[in-house]
Amino acid sequence: MRAEVTASTLAVQSDLPVGHTLSRHDLSTVNVTVGPGVRFVQADRVQEVVGRRLRVPMVAGALLTEGNLGNPTYPHPGQALIGIAVKPGQYPPDIGPGDHVAVSTVSDATDSQRTAPVSVTAVVTKIDRPTEPQNPAVVTLLLSHAQARLVAAPAAQGLTTLMQVAP
C-alpha cells in the first residue's frame, strides 16, 4: 500500500531573490509524487500566485509552497545579507545559490598594522556574474550580523576570497 499521489505543482524557473513579485514567466508546472502531508502549491492555482511576493529567495526548479509566499521575512533576526564583489580567481566559478562558502579576508596594511586574517562561513543566496570576464561578480551572502561586520570593510576593499566548503 502506498500513500503517495502524483500532483501537478508549481516550480520556479530561475533563481529568484527575496521580495520578488511572481509573474507567469517565473513559474512552470511539474508533476511530482508526494507523500501525505506535503503541501505544494497546485498548478491550477497559478492565477492566485501571480503578483504575490516571495518571503525567501528560491533557486531554479524549487517547488513553490504557501510558506514561500508573503511579506519578506528574510534575513532572519541576527542574520545579514552582504554583497561582495569578487574578481576571477577570488571565487570558484561554479558556485551558486545554496552553496556554503568560507569568506576569507586579508589585510593590505603595512606589516606593523597588519591584522590577522578572518574566515567566516556563509551561504550564497545570489550571484550576478559579469558580462565581461575581467569584471567582478557580485555574490550575495547570508551570514550572521557579527560575521558580516568582520568582512564588510575588507570586502569593500576587494580583499576577500570565497572558498566553497561542505555544508
PyMOL CGO cylinders between C-alpha atoms (Angstrom):
from pymol import cmd
from pymol.cgo import CYLINDER

trace = [
    CYLINDER, 0.00, 0.00, 0.00, 1.27, 3.43, -0.91, 0.3, 1, 1, 1, 1, 1, 1,
    CYLINDER, 1.27, 3.43, -0.91, 0.08, 6.74, 0.46, 0.3, 1, 1, 1, 1, 1, 1,
    CYLINDER, 0.08, 6.74, 0.46, 1.83, 8.74, -2.27, 0.3, 1, 1, 1, 1, 1, 1,
    CYLINDER, 1.83, 8.74, -2.27, -0.03, 10.59, -5.00, 0.3, 1, 1, 1, 1, 1, 1,
    CYLINDER, -0.03, 10.59, -5.00, 1.03, 12.36, -8.18, 0.3, 1, 1, 1, 1, 1, 1,
    CYLINDER, 1.03, 12.36, -8.18, 0.32, 16.07, -8.14, 0.3, 1, 1, 1, 1, 1, 1,
    CYLINDER, 0.32, 16.07, -8.14, 0.71, 18.88, -10.66, 0.3, 1, 1, 1, 1, 1, 1,
    CYLINDER, 0.71, 18.88, -10.66, 2.55, 21.64, -8.77, 0.3, 1, 1, 1, 1, 1, 1,
    CYLINDER, 2.55, 21.64, -8.77, 4.23, 24.97, -9.43, 0.3, 1, 1, 1, 1, 1, 1,
    CYLINDER, 4.23, 24.97, -9.43, 8.01, 25.41, -9.54, 0.3, 1, 1, 1, 1, 1, 1,
    CYLINDER, 8.01, 25.41, -9.54, 10.16, 28.48, -10.17, 0.3, 1, 1, 1, 1, 1, 1,
    CYLINDER, 10.16, 28.48, -10.17, 12.05, 28.55, -13.46, 0.3, 1, 1, 1, 1, 1, 1,
    CYLINDER, 12.05, 28.55, -13.46, 15.07, 30.61, -12.36, 0.3, 1, 1, 1, 1, 1, 1,
    CYLINDER, 15.07, 30.61, -12.36, 16.81, 31.84, -9.23, 0.3, 1, 1, 1, 1, 1, 1,
    CYLINDER, 16.81, 31.84, -9.23, 14.58, 34.48, -7.62, 0.3, 1, 1, 1, 1, 1, 1,
    CYLINDER, 14.58, 34.48, -7.62, 15.51, 36.89, -4.80, 0.3, 1, 1, 1, 1, 1, 1,
    CYLINDER, 15.51, 36.89, -4.80, 13.55, 37.50, -1.63, 0.3, 1, 1, 1, 1, 1, 1,
    CYLINDER, 13.55, 37.50, -1.63, 10.75, 40.02, -2.21, 0.3, 1, 1, 1, 1, 1, 1,
    CYLINDER, 10.75, 40.02, -2.21, 10.44, 39.17, -5.91, 0.3, 1, 1, 1, 1, 1, 1,
    CYLINDER, 10.44, 39.17, -5.91, 6.89, 39.61, -7.28, 0.3, 1, 1, 1, 1, 1, 1,
    CYLINDER, 6.89, 39.61, -7.28, 5.97, 36.48, -9.18, 0.3, 1, 1, 1, 1, 1, 1,
    CYLINDER, 5.97, 36.48, -9.18, 4.88, 36.63, -12.82, 0.3, 1, 1, 1, 1, 1, 1,
    CYLINDER, 4.88, 36.63, -12.82, 3.58, 33.82, -15.01, 0.3, 1, 1, 1, 1, 1, 1,
    CYLINDER, 3.58, 33.82, -15.01, 7.02, 33.69, -16.70, 0.3, 1, 1, 1, 1, 1, 1,
    CYLINDER, 7.02, 33.69, -16.70, 8.66, 32.84, -13.36, 0.3, 1, 1, 1, 1, 1, 1,
    CYLINDER, 8.66, 32.84, -13.36, 6.61, 29.66, -12.95, 0.3, 1, 1, 1, 1, 1, 1,
    CYLINDER, 6.61, 29.66, -12.95, 6.43, 26.24, -14.55, 0.3, 1, 1, 1, 1, 1, 1,
    CYLINDER, 6.43, 26.24, -14.55, 4.22, 23.23, -13.93, 0.3, 1, 1, 1, 1, 1, 1,
    CYLINDER, 4.22, 23.23, -13.93, 5.79, 19.97, -12.81, 0.3, 1, 1, 1, 1, 1, 1,
    CYLINDER, 5.79, 19.97, -12.81, 4.31, 16.61, -11.90, 0.3, 1, 1, 1, 1, 1, 1,
    CYLINDER, 4.31, 16.61, -11.90, 5.69, 15.17, -8.68, 0.3, 1, 1, 1, 1, 1, 1,
    CYLINDER, 5.69, 15.17, -8.68, 4.95, 12.23, -6.44, 0.3, 1, 1, 1, 1, 1, 1,
    CYLINDER, 4.95, 12.23, -6.44, 4.33, 13.40, -2.91, 0.3, 1, 1, 1, 1, 1, 1,
    CYLINDER, 4.33, 13.40, -2.91, 3.61, 11.72, 0.39, 0.3, 1, 1, 1, 1, 1, 1,
    CYLINDER, 3.61, 11.72, 0.39, 0.88, 12.60, 2.83, 0.3, 1, 1, 1, 1, 1, 1,
    CYLINDER, 0.88, 12.60, 2.83, 1.17, 15.99, 4.49, 0.3, 1, 1, 1, 1, 1, 1,
    CYLINDER, 1.17, 15.99, 4.49, 3.30, 17.57, 1.71, 0.3, 1, 1, 1, 1, 1, 1,
    CYLINDER, 3.30, 17.57, 1.71, 1.68, 20.85, 0.69, 0.3, 1, 1, 1, 1, 1, 1,
    CYLINDER, 1.68, 20.85, 0.69, 3.00, 22.31, -2.56, 0.3, 1, 1, 1, 1, 1, 1,
    CYLINDER, 3.00, 22.31, -2.56, 1.05, 24.97, -4.46, 0.3, 1, 1, 1, 1, 1, 1,
    CYLINDER, 1.05, 24.97, -4.46, -1.06, 23.14, -7.04, 0.3, 1, 1, 1, 1, 1, 1,
    CYLINDER, -1.06, 23.14, -7.04, -0.65, 24.16, -10.68, 0.3, 1, 1, 1, 1, 1, 1,
    CYLINDER, -0.65, 24.16, -10.68, -4.31, 25.08, -11.07, 0.3, 1, 1, 1, 1, 1, 1,
    CYLINDER, -4.31, 25.08, -11.07, -3.74, 27.94, -8.58, 0.3, 1, 1, 1, 1, 1, 1,
    CYLINDER, -3.74, 27.94, -8.58, -1.27, 29.78, -10.85, 0.3, 1, 1, 1, 1, 1, 1,
    CYLINDER, -1.27, 29.78, -10.85, -3.52, 32.86, -11.20, 0.3, 1, 1, 1, 1, 1, 1,
    CYLINDER, -3.52, 32.86, -11.20, -3.71, 33.18, -7.39, 0.3, 1, 1, 1, 1, 1, 1,
    CYLINDER, -3.71, 33.18, -7.39, 0.10, 33.11, -7.14, 0.3, 1, 1, 1, 1, 1, 1,
    CYLINDER, 0.10, 33.11, -7.14, 0.91, 35.61, -9.90, 0.3, 1, 1, 1, 1, 1, 1,
    CYLINDER, 0.91, 35.61, -9.90, 1.50, 39.03, -8.31, 0.3, 1, 1, 1, 1, 1, 1,
    CYLINDER, 1.50, 39.03, -8.31, 2.43, 37.65, -4.88, 0.3, 1, 1, 1, 1, 1, 1,
    CYLINDER, 2.43, 37.65, -4.88, 5.86, 38.24, -3.35, 0.3, 1, 1, 1, 1, 1, 1,
    CYLINDER, 5.86, 38.24, -3.35, 8.45, 35.71, -2.18, 0.3, 1, 1, 1, 1, 1, 1,
    CYLINDER, 8.45, 35.71, -2.18, 9.21, 35.60, 1.54, 0.3, 1, 1, 1, 1, 1, 1,
    CYLINDER, 9.21, 35.60, 1.54, 12.52, 33.84, 0.89, 0.3, 1, 1, 1, 1, 1, 1,
    CYLINDER, 12.52, 33.84, 0.89, 14.92, 33.51, -2.06, 0.3, 1, 1, 1, 1, 1, 1,
    CYLINDER, 14.92, 33.51, -2.06, 14.31, 30.49, -4.28, 0.3, 1, 1, 1, 1, 1, 1,
    CYLINDER, 14.31, 30.49, -4.28, 16.57, 28.54, -6.62, 0.3, 1, 1, 1, 1, 1, 1,
    CYLINDER, 16.57, 28.54, -6.62, 15.61, 27.39, -10.10, 0.3, 1, 1, 1, 1, 1, 1,
    CYLINDER, 15.61, 27.39, -10.10, 13.48, 24.25, -10.02, 0.3, 1, 1, 1, 1, 1, 1,
    CYLINDER, 13.48, 24.25, -10.02, 12.34, 24.68, -6.41, 0.3, 1, 1, 1, 1, 1, 1,
    CYLINDER, 12.34, 24.68, -6.41, 8.72, 23.72, -5.76, 0.3, 1, 1, 1, 1, 1, 1,
    CYLINDER, 8.72, 23.72, -5.76, 6.51, 26.51, -4.51, 0.3, 1, 1, 1, 1, 1, 1,
    CYLINDER, 6.51, 26.51, -4.51, 4.78, 26.24, -1.12, 0.3, 1, 1, 1, 1, 1, 1,
    CYLINDER, 4.78, 26.24, -1.12, 2.46, 28.65, 0.66, 0.3, 1, 1, 1, 1, 1, 1,
    CYLINDER, 2.46, 28.65, 0.66, 5.30, 29.24, 3.14, 0.3, 1, 1, 1, 1, 1, 1,
    CYLINDER, 5.30, 29.24, 3.14, 7.38, 30.77, 0.33, 0.3, 1, 1, 1, 1, 1, 1,
    CYLINDER, 7.38, 30.77, 0.33, 4.75, 33.44, -0.34, 0.3, 1, 1, 1, 1, 1, 1,
    CYLINDER, 4.75, 33.44, -0.34, 4.03, 36.64, 1.57, 0.3, 1, 1, 1, 1, 1, 1,
    CYLINDER, 4.03, 36.64, 1.57, 5.90, 39.58, 3.01, 0.3, 1, 1, 1, 1, 1, 1,
    CYLINDER, 5.90, 39.58, 3.01, 9.65, 39.03, 3.10, 0.3, 1, 1, 1, 1, 1, 1,
    CYLINDER, 9.65, 39.03, 3.10, 10.92, 37.65, 6.41, 0.3, 1, 1, 1, 1, 1, 1,
    CYLINDER, 10.92, 37.65, 6.41, 14.49, 37.30, 5.30, 0.3, 1, 1, 1, 1, 1, 1,
    CYLINDER, 14.49, 37.30, 5.30, 17.11, 37.67, 6.57, 0.3, 1, 1, 1, 1, 1, 1,
    CYLINDER, 17.11, 37.67, 6.57, 16.03, 36.42, 9.94, 0.3, 1, 1, 1, 1, 1, 1,
    CYLINDER, 16.03, 36.42, 9.94, 16.87, 38.33, 13.16, 0.3, 1, 1, 1, 1, 1, 1,
    CYLINDER, 16.87, 38.33, 13.16, 20.60, 38.13, 13.81, 0.3, 1, 1, 1, 1, 1, 1,
    CYLINDER, 20.60, 38.13, 13.81, 21.40, 37.48, 10.16, 0.3, 1, 1, 1, 1, 1, 1,
    CYLINDER, 21.40, 37.48, 10.16, 22.64, 39.80, 7.43, 0.3, 1, 1, 1, 1, 1, 1,
    CYLINDER, 22.64, 39.80, 7.43, 22.88, 39.81, 3.66, 0.3, 1, 1, 1, 1, 1, 1,
    CYLINDER, 22.88, 39.81, 3.66, 26.08, 41.26, 2.24, 0.3, 1, 1, 1, 1, 1, 1,
    CYLINDER, 26.08, 41.26, 2.24, 27.12, 41.74, -1.36, 0.3, 1, 1, 1, 1, 1, 1,
    CYLINDER, 27.12, 41.74, -1.36, 30.76, 41.11, -2.18, 0.3, 1, 1, 1, 1, 1, 1,
    CYLINDER, 30.76, 41.11, -2.18, 32.43, 41.94, -5.48, 0.3, 1, 1, 1, 1, 1, 1,
    CYLINDER, 32.43, 41.94, -5.48, 34.92, 39.23, -6.34, 0.3, 1, 1, 1, 1, 1, 1,
    CYLINDER, 34.92, 39.23, -6.34, 37.23, 39.07, -9.34, 0.3, 1, 1, 1, 1, 1, 1,
    CYLINDER, 37.23, 39.07, -9.34, 38.05, 35.89, -11.26, 0.3, 1, 1, 1, 1, 1, 1,
    CYLINDER, 38.05, 35.89, -11.26, 40.34, 33.79, -9.09, 0.3, 1, 1, 1, 1, 1, 1,
    CYLINDER, 40.34, 33.79, -9.09, 38.76, 35.06, -5.86, 0.3, 1, 1, 1, 1, 1, 1,
    CYLINDER, 38.76, 35.06, -5.86, 35.83, 32.63, -6.02, 0.3, 1, 1, 1, 1, 1, 1,
    CYLINDER, 35.83, 32.63, -6.02, 35.05, 29.21, -7.51, 0.3, 1, 1, 1, 1, 1, 1,
    CYLINDER, 35.05, 29.21, -7.51, 33.43, 29.95, -10.88, 0.3, 1, 1, 1, 1, 1, 1,
    CYLINDER, 33.43, 29.95, -10.88, 30.71, 27.32, -10.45, 0.3, 1, 1, 1, 1, 1, 1,
    CYLINDER, 30.71, 27.32, -10.45, 29.27, 28.43, -7.08, 0.3, 1, 1, 1, 1, 1, 1,
    CYLINDER, 29.27, 28.43, -7.08, 25.58, 29.23, -6.94, 0.3, 1, 1, 1, 1, 1, 1,
    CYLINDER, 25.58, 29.23, -6.94, 22.68, 29.86, -4.59, 0.3, 1, 1, 1, 1, 1, 1,
    CYLINDER, 22.68, 29.86, -4.59, 22.61, 27.47, -1.66, 0.3, 1, 1, 1, 1, 1, 1,
    CYLINDER, 22.61, 27.47, -1.66, 26.35, 26.77, -1.71, 0.3, 1, 1, 1, 1, 1, 1,
    CYLINDER, 26.35, 26.77, -1.71, 28.31, 27.18, 1.50, 0.3, 1, 1, 1, 1, 1, 1,
    CYLINDER, 28.31, 27.18, 1.50, 31.48, 29.24, 1.29, 0.3, 1, 1, 1, 1, 1, 1,
    CYLINDER, 31.48, 29.24, 1.29, 34.29, 30.30, 3.59, 0.3, 1, 1, 1, 1, 1, 1,
    CYLINDER, 34.29, 30.30, 3.59, 34.82, 34.04, 3.30, 0.3, 1, 1, 1, 1, 1, 1,
    CYLINDER, 34.82, 34.04, 3.30, 38.48, 34.81, 3.96, 0.3, 1, 1, 1, 1, 1, 1,
    CYLINDER, 38.48, 34.81, 3.96, 39.88, 38.30, 4.28, 0.3, 1, 1, 1, 1, 1, 1,
    CYLINDER, 39.88, 38.30, 4.28, 43.39, 39.67, 4.24, 0.3, 1, 1, 1, 1, 1, 1,
    CYLINDER, 43.39, 39.67, 4.24, 44.82, 43.00, 5.27, 0.3, 1, 1, 1, 1, 1, 1,
    CYLINDER, 44.82, 43.00, 5.27, 46.54, 45.37, 2.85, 0.3, 1, 1, 1, 1, 1, 1,
    CYLINDER, 46.54, 45.37, 2.85, 48.08, 47.40, 5.69, 0.3, 1, 1, 1, 1, 1, 1,
    CYLINDER, 48.08, 47.40, 5.69, 51.78, 47.65, 6.27, 0.3, 1, 1, 1, 1, 1, 1,
    CYLINDER, 51.78, 47.65, 6.27, 53.40, 44.90, 8.36, 0.3, 1, 1, 1, 1, 1, 1,
    CYLINDER, 53.40, 44.90, 8.36, 53.13, 46.97, 11.55, 0.3, 1, 1, 1, 1, 1, 1,
    CYLINDER, 53.13, 46.97, 11.55, 49.37, 47.45, 11.07, 0.3, 1, 1, 1, 1, 1, 1,
    CYLINDER, 49.37, 47.45, 11.07, 48.53, 44.08, 9.56, 0.3, 1, 1, 1, 1, 1, 1,
    CYLINDER, 48.53, 44.08, 9.56, 45.55, 42.38, 11.12, 0.3, 1, 1, 1, 1, 1, 1,
    CYLINDER, 45.55, 42.38, 11.12, 45.01, 38.66, 11.36, 0.3, 1, 1, 1, 1, 1, 1,
    CYLINDER, 45.01, 38.66, 11.36, 43.05, 37.10, 8.51, 0.3, 1, 1, 1, 1, 1, 1,
    CYLINDER, 43.05, 37.10, 8.51, 39.37, 36.50, 9.19, 0.3, 1, 1, 1, 1, 1, 1,
    CYLINDER, 39.37, 36.50, 9.19, 37.47, 33.48, 7.90, 0.3, 1, 1, 1, 1, 1, 1,
    CYLINDER, 37.47, 33.48, 7.90, 33.74, 33.01, 8.36, 0.3, 1, 1, 1, 1, 1, 1,
    CYLINDER, 33.74, 33.01, 8.36, 31.21, 30.66, 6.78, 0.3, 1, 1, 1, 1, 1, 1,
    CYLINDER, 31.21, 30.66, 6.78, 28.30, 31.97, 4.72, 0.3, 1, 1, 1, 1, 1, 1,
    CYLINDER, 28.30, 31.97, 4.72, 25.64, 30.74, 2.32, 0.3, 1, 1, 1, 1, 1, 1,
    CYLINDER, 25.64, 30.74, 2.32, 25.45, 32.08, -1.24, 0.3, 1, 1, 1, 1, 1, 1,
    CYLINDER, 25.45, 32.08, -1.24, 21.96, 33.47, -1.90, 0.3, 1, 1, 1, 1, 1, 1,
    CYLINDER, 21.96, 33.47, -1.90, 22.58, 35.05, -5.30, 0.3, 1, 1, 1, 1, 1, 1,
    CYLINDER, 22.58, 35.05, -5.30, 25.37, 35.58, -7.78, 0.3, 1, 1, 1, 1, 1, 1,
    CYLINDER, 25.37, 35.58, -7.78, 25.41, 38.21, -10.51, 0.3, 1, 1, 1, 1, 1, 1,
    CYLINDER, 25.41, 38.21, -10.51, 28.01, 37.07, -13.00, 0.3, 1, 1, 1, 1, 1, 1,
    CYLINDER, 28.01, 37.07, -13.00, 29.80, 39.69, -15.09, 0.3, 1, 1, 1, 1, 1, 1,
    CYLINDER, 29.80, 39.69, -15.09, 29.13, 40.08, -18.80, 0.3, 1, 1, 1, 1, 1, 1,
    CYLINDER, 29.13, 40.08, -18.80, 32.83, 40.80, -19.35, 0.3, 1, 1, 1, 1, 1, 1,
    CYLINDER, 32.83, 40.80, -19.35, 35.28, 38.25, -17.88, 0.3, 1, 1, 1, 1, 1, 1,
    CYLINDER, 35.28, 38.25, -17.88, 37.58, 40.92, -16.40, 0.3, 1, 1, 1, 1, 1, 1,
    CYLINDER, 37.58, 40.92, -16.40, 34.75, 42.46, -14.35, 0.3, 1, 1, 1, 1, 1, 1,
    CYLINDER, 34.75, 42.46, -14.35, 33.92, 41.23, -10.85, 0.3, 1, 1, 1, 1, 1, 1,
    CYLINDER, 33.92, 41.23, -10.85, 30.97, 39.04, -9.97, 0.3, 1, 1, 1, 1, 1, 1,
    CYLINDER, 30.97, 39.04, -9.97, 28.73, 40.23, -7.15, 0.3, 1, 1, 1, 1, 1, 1,
    CYLINDER, 28.73, 40.23, -7.15, 27.98, 37.43, -4.70, 0.3, 1, 1, 1, 1, 1, 1,
    CYLINDER, 27.98, 37.43, -4.70, 25.25, 37.96, -2.11, 0.3, 1, 1, 1, 1, 1, 1,
    CYLINDER, 25.25, 37.96, -2.11, 25.96, 36.07, 1.11, 0.3, 1, 1, 1, 1, 1, 1,
    CYLINDER, 25.96, 36.07, 1.11, 23.84, 35.21, 4.14, 0.3, 1, 1, 1, 1, 1, 1,
    CYLINDER, 23.84, 35.21, 4.14, 25.73, 35.13, 7.41, 0.3, 1, 1, 1, 1, 1, 1,
    CYLINDER, 25.73, 35.13, 7.41, 25.39, 36.27, 10.99, 0.3, 1, 1, 1, 1, 1, 1,
    CYLINDER, 25.39, 36.27, 10.99, 25.30, 40.01, 11.64, 0.3, 1, 1, 1, 1, 1, 1,
    CYLINDER, 25.30, 40.01, 11.64, 28.52, 39.79, 13.67, 0.3, 1, 1, 1, 1, 1, 1,
    CYLINDER, 28.52, 39.79, 13.67, 30.31, 37.92, 10.87, 0.3, 1, 1, 1, 1, 1, 1,
    CYLINDER, 30.31, 37.92, 10.87, 29.09, 40.44, 8.30, 0.3, 1, 1, 1, 1, 1, 1,
    CYLINDER, 29.09, 40.44, 8.30, 30.71, 43.23, 10.32, 0.3, 1, 1, 1, 1, 1, 1,
    CYLINDER, 30.71, 43.23, 10.32, 34.03, 41.36, 10.25, 0.3, 1, 1, 1, 1, 1, 1,
    CYLINDER, 34.03, 41.36, 10.25, 34.13, 41.01, 6.47, 0.3, 1, 1, 1, 1, 1, 1,
    CYLINDER, 34.13, 41.01, 6.47, 32.38, 44.20, 5.29, 0.3, 1, 1, 1, 1, 1, 1,
    CYLINDER, 32.38, 44.20, 5.29, 35.39, 46.54, 5.26, 0.3, 1, 1, 1, 1, 1, 1,
    CYLINDER, 35.39, 46.54, 5.26, 37.87, 44.09, 3.67, 0.3, 1, 1, 1, 1, 1, 1,
    CYLINDER, 37.87, 44.09, 3.67, 35.20, 43.12, 1.12, 0.3, 1, 1, 1, 1, 1, 1,
    CYLINDER, 35.20, 43.12, 1.12, 34.70, 46.78, 0.18, 0.3, 1, 1, 1, 1, 1, 1,
    CYLINDER, 34.70, 46.78, 0.18, 38.45, 46.99, -0.48, 0.3, 1, 1, 1, 1, 1, 1,
    CYLINDER, 38.45, 46.99, -0.48, 38.50, 43.83, -2.64, 0.3, 1, 1, 1, 1, 1, 1,
    CYLINDER, 38.50, 43.83, -2.64, 40.42, 41.87, -0.01, 0.3, 1, 1, 1, 1, 1, 1,
    CYLINDER, 40.42, 41.87, -0.01, 38.15, 38.82, 0.18, 0.3, 1, 1, 1, 1, 1, 1,
    CYLINDER, 38.15, 38.82, 0.18, 38.32, 35.34, -1.25, 0.3, 1, 1, 1, 1, 1, 1,
    CYLINDER, 38.32, 35.34, -1.25, 35.49, 32.80, -1.34, 0.3, 1, 1, 1, 1, 1, 1,
    CYLINDER, 35.49, 32.80, -1.34, 36.15, 29.08, -1.00, 0.3, 1, 1, 1, 1, 1, 1,
    CYLINDER, 36.15, 29.08, -1.00, 33.40, 26.54, -1.47, 0.3, 1, 1, 1, 1, 1, 1,
    CYLINDER, 33.40, 26.54, -1.47, 33.03, 24.28, 1.59, 0.3, 1, 1, 1, 1, 1, 1,
    CYLINDER, 33.03, 24.28, 1.59, 30.79, 21.39, 2.57, 0.3, 1, 1, 1, 1, 1, 1,
    CYLINDER, 30.79, 21.39, 2.57, 27.58, 22.41, 4.36, 0.3, 1, 1, 1, 1, 1, 1,
]
cmd.load_cgo(trace, "trace")
